[in-house]
Amino acid sequence: MKRILSEVFQISIGVLLASIGLKMFLLPNGFLDGGATGIAILLSELFDFDISYTLLIVSIPFLILAWFYLSKRIFIKSVISILSLAIIIHFENFSAITEDKLLIAIFGGLFLGAGIGLTIKNGAVLDGSEILGIFLNDRLGISIGKVVLFFNAILFGATAVLLSLEVAMYSILTFIVTAKVIDLMIEGFEDFVGLMIVSEKTNEINNELIRVVGTGTTLYKGSGGFGKRGAQTAKDIIHTVINRIDIRRTYNLINAIDKNAFIIEFDVNNIRGGMYTKYFSKEGLKKLSPTMHKKPAI
């Protein structure tokens, strides 16, 4: 019940943020975003339709796809979210707070992206282009990112022809801001990287990573292999995740122990559990091997 209430609350906040981005920034100035929202705004500008009704009508085909290609739980939450957004847009009376087009594009995208990202993070959809991407990926094998990009390229091209090139360019800027903020809302603001470390001095590096950097580690058994020094013997391989702010001192630490260590660095989008956001307390360090208590060498 707590999880459900938390999801409902966060989706409600997301819908409110998206409605602020539309009513206070984009709609008063005819700026578009990408996806189904952009189509609804374009149609309302061309034919003087009420945006709230247009948004519902445009979303229907995407929701039909969602019924067949997404879980029923996501479908229900998405229907409620889109209905709520349309209702709030219809009845709220927010007025535009600036006439600066650059600020409109940036802050409109910021609020809209925060709203869409928050709803996606809690299992709902406010825009249907991602659903279309899932459908075409399943049927034709085309990546979801390419589908969304192609969809929006057509939309912004039509905007340039039917409205104006200036509106299209500002709308592209809005879309870029929206997409980036969605990523931040889903993946978080902390930036983590993963490291896989192969070394002849695995235990020393592992101990220093725990003691100095304060990160958790996992050791894999490497049965062997072949490298620049010829055939490799069996050894443990270190796998760890660190905050990007610690990347330089982590490399310094490894180089101080083994300059020939083989390191693979990769981006980490999402993590659950573990201790990657925490540092060992003094009490926690006391439980480790006494060899980890000495003064750091770097």
N, C-alpha and C positions, 0 to 999 in steps of 0.2 A: 504493500500500500504506500509506503514512504517513497519507493522508486517511482510509482505511478504518479503520485502527487508532485514529485520533483519534476518529472517529465512534463506534466501539464503546466506547471508554473513556468518552466523555462520556455516551453513552446509559446505560452501566452506572451511572455516578454519578447520573444522573437517576432511574433506577429505584430506587436506594438511598435517595435523598432523598424520593421519593414514598412509599416504604414506611415511612420514619421518620415522615413526617407522618401516615400512616394508623395505624400501630401504637402510636406514642407519644402521639398527641394525639386523633385523631378517633374511632377505633374503641372505645377504652376508655370513651368518654363518649357514644357513639351519635350523634355529630355527622356531618352529611352534607356532601359537596361537590356540585357540579353534575355533569351528564352521566352517563355510564355508571357511573362510580365511585359517584356518589350513589345510583343505582338499586340497585347491588349492596349498598351499606351498608344501605339501607332494607329490602331483602328479607331480609338477614341479621338485622336487628333484629326484624322482624315474625315470621319463621318459624324463627329460631335456626339459620340455615344457616351453614356455614363460608364466611367471606368470600372466601377464595381460590378456591373452586370457583364461588361465585356470580359473582365478577368475570369468570371465564372464560366462563361460560354467557351472561351479559349482553353480553359483548363480541362473541360470535359473529355476531349479525345485522349489527353495524357493520363487522366484518371482511369479511363477505360483500360489503357495499357497497364497501368499500375495494378488494376484488379487481377490481371492475368499473369503479370511478371514479377510482382512484389508480394510480400506477405500481406495477409488481410489486416494485420495489426497496423502496418505502415500505411495501408490504403485508408483505413478508417481515420487515423490521425491526420493524414494528408487532407482528406475531405474536410474534416473539422477545421484544420488550419487555414485552408483556402477560403472556406466560408467565413471564418472569423475575420480574415484579412479584408474580404470584400465588404463585410458589414461595417467594420471600423472605418474603412475608406469612405463608405457611403455616408456615415453619420458624423464623423469627426470634422471639426472646423479649424484645423490648424492652418495658419496663414504662413506664406513664404516669409523667411526672415532675412533673406539677402537677394540682391539682384546680380551679384557677381557670378558670371557663368562658370568660372573655374571653381569657385567655392561650392556652387550648386552641384557640379559634376562630382567633385571629390567627396563632399559630405553626404550627398544623396547616395552615392555608392557605398560609403562607409556604413550608414544606417541600414541600408537595404542588405548589404553583405552580412552585417552582424545579425540581422533578423533571420535571413535565410540560413546562415551557418548554424545559428542556435537551434533552429527547428530541425535541420538535418542531423545535428549531433544527438538530438533526442528522438530520432526515428520518424520524422515527418518530412514532407516535401511541400515547399511553397512555389516551386517553379517546375514545369514539366519537361524541360529539355533533357534533363538527366534521365528521366524515365524513357524518353525516346531513344537516348543513347543505349540504355540497357536492352531495349527491344531490338534495335538494329545490330547490336553486338551479338545477341543471341541468335538472330536469324542469318546475318551476313558476315559475322566475325570482324566487323569494323570496330575499332577502339572507341570507347565512350567519349574520350577527349576529342577525337577527330569529328565525331558526330556533332558534339556541342559547338566546336569551332566552326564547322561548315554551316550549321544552322544559324549561328549568329552572324556569319559573314553575309549570308543571304539577307538576313533581317536588316543589318546596317547598310547594305547596298541598296535595299528598297527604301530605307529612310533617306539616303542621300538623293535618290531620284524623286521620291514623292514629297519630301519635306524640304530639306536643304542639306548641303554638304557640311555646313557648320554644325547643325544639329547632330548629324551622323558622327562627326569627329568628337564632339563632346560626349555623345552617347557611348562611343568606344572607350573613352576615358572613364566614364562611369562604370562600364562593364569590367574594365581592368581592375579598378579599385574594388568593386564588388567581389570579383573572383578571388582577389588576394585576401580580403577580409574574411571571406568564407573559409579559405584554407587556414587562416589563423584561428578562427573560431573552432574549427574541427580538430586541428592538430595541436593547438595550444601555442602560447607565446614563447615557451621555453624551447630551445633548439638543442636537440640531442644527436649525438653521432655514436655509431657502434664501431668497435675495434675488434679485429681478430689478430692475435699476436702469436707468431711461431718463433720460438727462441730456444737456444741451448740452456738458457738460464731462466726457465719458466717460473720456478718457485720464488726466486729473488724478485722478479718483475711482479709476480702476483702479490707477494707480500707488500711491496712498495705501493702498488696501486691501491690496495686496501688501506694502508696506513697513511700515505701522503695525500692521495687524491680523495680518499673516502668513498670509493665506489665499490659496488659488489662485482664479483667475477664468477664465471662458470668455466670449468676446465673440461675440455673434450679430449678423448684419447685419439691421437693420430697414430695410425699403425705403420706409417712409412710414406715414402714418396720419392720424388726426384727433383733436385734444384740445381743451382749454379755450382754447388759444391759436390754434386754427384748424388748418389743414392742417400736417402735420408733414413735415419733410424726412427723407431717408435718414440714419440714424445707427447707430452701434454700440450694442448693448444688453449690459449686464454681467449675467452669471449667476454667483452664488457661493454657497458653503455655509459657515456659520460656527457656532461653538459659541454657545449661547444666552447664555453669560456675557459674550460680546463684543458683544451686540446694542446696548447703549447707546452704547458708544464708536464703534461702526460708524455709527450714526445721527448722532452728533455730527460724525464725520469727513465724512460726506456733506453735512450741513447747512452745515458750514464752507466747503465748496467750491461747492455749488449748493443753495440753499434751495428751489428749485422742482423738484428732481429727483423723478421719479415712481418710487415704490418699491412692489413687491409682495413681501410676506413670506409664506412658507408653511412648514408643518411638513415635516420630512424624516425618514422612518422608517428607511431603511436606505441605506448607501453602501458601495461597495467601491472600492478603489484611490484615486488622488488623494493630496492632501496635506492634507486637512481636519483631521487630528489633529496636524499638525506646524506648527512655526514656522520661518521661514527662518533659517538660521544666518548668521553674519557672512560666511562664505565664500560662501554662496549669494547674499547681497545684493550682494556685490562683482561678481557676474556680471550683475546687472541694470543698467539704464540709470543713468548717473551722477546723473540728476535725482532718483533715489530715495534717494540717500545723505544728503541734507540732514536736519537735525534735525527731528523731528516737530513740527507746528504745534499739536497738541492732546495 
